[in-house]
Amino acid sequence: MERESFEDEATAKVMNEHFVSIKLDREERPDVDKIYMTFVQATTGSGGWPLNVWLTPDLKPFYGGTYFPPEAKFGKPSFTDVLRQIADAWKTQRTEILNSANDISKRIGESIALKARADIKLDPLWLDRAIAQFKTQYDPRFGGFGNAPKFPRPSLPLMLLRHAHRTGDQDSVRMVLHTCDQMAAGGMYDQIGGGFARYSVDEKWLVPHFEKMLYDNAQLLHLYLDAHLISGERRHADVARDILRYILRDMRHKDGGFYSAEDADSE
């Protein structure tokens, strides 16, 4: 979005006319990122980066989302359309927006406080309910969970595999192996250089967002190794080897350690 929208003069004019725009580095302020990511996840059902949140003057969020394209596509409005609609709503529905922001901020604060309690007892039934909820998001045709833009979300299939190991649920195994095969067959998986892009802009895993994240590929390496152990299929082991080769070749720093990401605009 930096190149598509923030550096575009026409878009910047709309932003400067109606808003006080602040760009925050989430790696420097993960505490602030957590607050507003919680808001976006609670109000939209998903989260991610880039993270765009609109706040009242006292910093209470009232609208947010992740990626907004420069032109309407993928079922999403353009960023400038969103800007103009929010600016208009602020002029015509300010009281409702302020009341909503106060209510949402209160509920998020209560939720964070609840999570921080030390006296909550874990119940195994919560895992079963979570698995049932995850299964409702499964795409039986193309694999994965949720709609486009589609993220690999490796922690979710890994959780399904552990559930299957605990309960013998072969339906969970089938979902995970199908997802692994579909992801590896698509364009989100770098068929030449190895490694996975951060997400696919379509439901078929064909068109990647070209950024590659170290933490995604580390978790996907784990997922494909587990898939190989369960299926015995060489193709799952081959993907794991390709991920490892990619990380060691392209993500490792010459002085030790690893880079956290490969930018989508890398040349």
PyMOL commands that set and color helices and strands:
alter all, ss='L'
color gray80, all
select helices_A, chain A and resi 2-6+9-18+30-44+79-92+94-115+124-136+155-167+170-185+214-231+234-251
alter helices_A, ss='H'
color red, helices_A
select strands_A, chain A and resi 52-55+61-65+199-200+208-209+212-213+261-262
alter strands_A, ss='S'
color yellow, strands_A
deselect
rebuild
show_as cartoon
